[in-house]
Amino acid sequence: MLLRVCLAASLAVGLAVLAFSPPAFARNNTARGAVIGGATGAVIGGAVTGTGRGALVGGAVGAGTGAVIGNNRSRRNVRSYYFRRGNSCYFRDRNGRTVRVDRRRCR
């Protein structure tokens, strides 16, 4: 049992290091987070319970959590943009700040 816990902990740490490394080519981290979270959850769920059902539930929970975290990380990469709401034009900055601007900026 101790061997399983140690193995699960070492794999979780290894996958956590992978999860927080900067992506080389992808801007969308949702799928990446789901895969890493699902694998980590399956390993931990299987190691803790010792059954396939535990691995399945752990993988599902890990994939969902990883997708949410990956999606949140993807939003940081969004660039600034202009958008129109009603008759007004707005500019949204990278940090999420929204400023009303001249209508000619929106097309």
ZAKOL-354888 format. One line per field, with one value per residue: residue number from 1; x, y, z of N, C-alpha, C in turn. Coordinates in steps of 0.05 Angstrom, whole numbers. Each point is the difference from the previous one (the first is absolute). Layout:
ZAKOL-354888
nr [NUM, ...]
n_x [X, ...]
n_y [Y, ...]
n_z [Z, ...]
ca_x [X, ...]
ca_y [Y, ...]
ca_z [Z, ...]
c_x [X, ...]
c_y [Y, ...]
c_z [Z, ...]
This chain:
ZAKOL-354888
nr [1, 2, 3, 4, 5, 6, 7, 8, 9, 10, 11, 12, 13, 14, 15, 16, 17, 18, 19, 20, 21, 22, 23, 24, 25, 26, 27, 28, 29, 30, 31, 32, 33, 34, 35, 36, 37, 38, 39, 40, 41, 42, 43, 44, 45, 46, 47, 48, 49, 50, 51, 52, 53, 54, 55, 56, 57, 58, 59, 60, 61, 62, 63, 64, 65, 66, 67, 68, 69, 70, 71, 72, 73, 74, 75, 76, 77, 78, 79, 80, 81, 82, 83, 84, 85, 86, 87, 88, 89, 90, 91, 92, 93, 94, 95, 96, 97, 98, 99, 100, 101, 102, 103, 104, 105, 106, 107]
n_x [17, 22, 7, -25, 0, 23, -8, -23, 13, 18, -19, -14, 22, 7, -25, 2, 25, -10, -19, 18, 11, 13, -23, 11, -23, -12, -21, -13, -2, -24, 6, 21, -15, -18, 19, 13, -22, -9, 24, 4, -25, 5, 24, -7, -21, 16, 20, -17, -17, 19, -19, -11, -20, 18, 14, -23, -9, 24, -1, -25, 4, 22, -13, -22, 14, 14, -23, -11, 20, 0, -27, 3, 19, -18, -17, 21, -2, -24, 0, 7, -24, -12, -22, -23, -12, -22, -2, 11, 25, 11, 20, 6, 14, 26, 1, -17, 16, -24, 4, -17, -1, 12, -24, 17, 7, -26, 4]
n_y [-24, 0, -22, -7, 7, -12, -21, 1, 4, -17, -15, 6, -2, -23, -8, 7, -9, -21, 0, 7, -17, 20, 3, -18, -12, -8, 12, -22, 5, 2, -8, 16, 18, -5, -2, 21, 15, -10, 2, 24, 7, -12, 10, 24, 1, -10, 18, 19, -5, -2, 15, -12, -4, -3, -15, -11, -1, -8, -16, -6, -2, -14, -13, -1, -7, -17, -7, 1, -12, -18, 0, 0, -18, -11, 8, -8, -17, 7, 8, 24, 9, 8, 10, -6, 17, -6, 25, -12, 10, -23, 3, -26, 7, -8, 19, 4, 22, 11, 12, 19, -4, 15, 5, 18, -7, -2, -22]
n_z [0, 16, -14, 1, 25, 4, -15, 12, 22, -7, -9, 22, 14, -13, 2, 26, 0, -13, 18, 17, -17, -10, -14, -16, -6, 21, -9, -9, 26, -10, -24, 1, 12, -18, -19, 9, 4, -23, -11, 11, -6, -23, -1, 9, -16, -19, 7, 4, -20, -19, -11, -20, 16, 20, -17, -6, 24, 8, -22, 5, 26, -5, -19, 15, 22, -14, -11, 24, 12, -19, 2, 26, -4, -17, 19, 13, -20, 8, -24, -1, 3, -22, 13, -12, 16, -14, 7, 20, -1, 6, 17, -4, 22, -2, 18, -20, 1, 2, -24, 3, -27, -18, -10, -9, 24, 4, -13]
ca_x [-17, 18, 12, -20, -3, 25, -1, -20, 10, 22, -12, -15, 20, 11, -20, -5, 22, -7, -24, 6, 21, -12, -4, 18, -13, -29, -12, -23, 9, -22, 4, 24, -7, -17, 16, 18, -17, -12, 21, 7, -23, -2, 22, -5, -24, 6, 18, -13, -22, 8, -20, -3, -21, 13, 16, -18, -11, 22, 6, -21, 1, 25, -3, -17, 15, 22, -11, -7, 25, 12, -15, 7, 27, -2, -11, 22, 14, -18, 10, -19, -18, -23, -26, -23, -23, -20, 11, 26, 23, 16, 26, 6, 29, 8, -6, -29, -11, -15, -1, -17, 16, -14, -14, 14, 19, -14, -8]
ca_y [24, 22, 2, 13, 28, 13, 1, 20, 27, 7, 5, 25, 22, 2, 12, 28, 15, 2, 17, 28, 9, 16, -15, 8, 8, 2, 22, -10, -19, -15, -28, -8, -2, -23, -24, -2, -5, -27, -20, 2, -9, -29, -12, 3, -15, -28, -7, 3, -20, -27, -12, 13, 20, 23, 13, 12, 23, 19, 11, 18, 24, 14, 12, 23, 21, 9, 17, 26, 14, 6, 21, 24, 8, 9, 27, 20, 5, 15, 27, 22, 2, 19, -13, 18, -7, 21, 22, 8, -17, -4, -12, -17, -3, -27, -6, -1, 26, 9, 30, 9, 14, 12, -20, -6, -22, -26, -2]
ca_z [0, 1, -26, -17, 8, -9, -29, -8, 7, -18, -26, 2, 0, -27, -18, 7, -13, -29, -4, 4, -18, -21, -24, -21, -25, 2, 14, 14, 19, 11, -6, 14, 28, 3, -2, 23, 23, -2, 6, 28, 16, -3, 15, 29, 7, -1, 21, 27, 4, -9, -18, -26, 3, 12, -21, -19, 13, 3, -26, -9, 17, -7, -27, 3, 14, -17, -22, 11, 5, -26, -12, 14, -9, -28, -1, 4, -25, -18, -5, 2, -23, 0, -5, 0, 16, -5, -16, 11, -6, 23, -3, 23, 2, 8, 28, 4, 4, -22, -2, -22, -19, -22, -16, -25, 5, -6, -28]
c_x [17, 13, -19, -3, 25, 1, -20, 9, 22, -11, -16, 19, 11, -20, -6, 22, -5, -23, 7, 24, -13, -3, 18, -15, -30, -9, -23, 10, -22, 4, 24, -5, -18, 15, 18, -16, -12, 20, 7, -22, -3, 21, -6, -25, 4, 18, -13, -20, 9, -19, 0, -21, 11, 16, -18, -12, 21, 8, -21, 1, 25, -2, -17, 14, 23, -10, -8, 25, 14, -14, 6, 27, -1, -9, 22, 14, -17, 11, -22, -17, -21, -25, -22, -22, -20, 12, 28, 22, 18, 27, 5, 30, 6, -7, -30, -13, -15, -3, -17, 17, -19, -13, 14, 20, -12, -10, -19]
c_y [25, 5, 14, 30, 16, 3, 21, 28, 8, 6, 26, 24, 4, 12, 29, 17, 3, 19, 30, 10, 16, -16, 10, 11, 5, 25, -9, -23, -18, -30, -11, -5, -25, -26, -5, -6, -27, -21, 0, -11, -30, -14, 1, -16, -30, -9, 0, -22, -28, -13, 16, 22, 26, 15, 14, 26, 22, 13, 20, 26, 17, 13, 25, 24, 11, 17, 28, 17, 8, 23, 27, 10, 11, 29, 21, 7, 17, 29, 21, 2, 22, -16, 21, -12, 22, 20, 8, -20, -1, -13, -17, -6, -29, -7, 0, 27, 9, 30, 7, 18, 11, -22, -7, -23, -27, 0, -23]
c_z [0, -27, -20, 5, -9, -30, -9, 6, -19, -28, 0, -1, -28, -20, 7, -11, -29, -5, 1, -17, -23, -26, -23, -24, 3, 16, 17, 19, 11, -4, 14, 30, 5, -1, 24, 25, 0, 7, 29, 18, -2, 16, 30, 9, 0, 23, 27, 5, -7, -19, -26, 2, 12, -21, -20, 12, 4, -26, -9, 16, -7, -27, 1, 13, -17, -23, 10, 5, -26, -15, 13, -8, -28, -2, 5, -26, -20, -4, 3, -26, 4, -4, 3, 18, -4, -20, 8, -8, 24, -8, 25, -1, 8, 28, 6, 4, -25, 1, -24, -18, -22, -18, -26, 3, -6, -29, -3]
